[in-house]
Amino acid sequence: MKNLNSLFKAGQSVSIKETGENVTILRSKYIKNMKRFSYVVKEYPSTFYFEEELKESESL
């Protein structure tokens, strides 16, 4: 069976790949029929992102 661990955790700072904007993960949810995780970010709570749309923020 596939490991169902999300790549990002709540409170983690990540970047949106398309814009490069730093955001904070509010919550994540596994979408069973799509077989991937979706994330809601603190800055845009009415929008969700998939794992492939986000990347880890680079530490300064």
Stockholm file with secondary structure:
# STOCKHOLM 1.0

chainA/1-60         MKNLNSLFKAGQSVSIKETGENVTILRSKYIKNMKRFSYVVKEYPSTFYFEEELKESESL
#=GR chainA/1-60 SS CCCCCCSSCTTCEEEETTTCCEEEEEEEEEETTTTEEEEEETTEEEEEEEGGGEEECCCC
#=GC SS_cons        CCCCCCSSCTTCEEEETTTCCEEEEEEEEEETTTTEEEEEETTEEEEEEEGGGEEECCCC
//
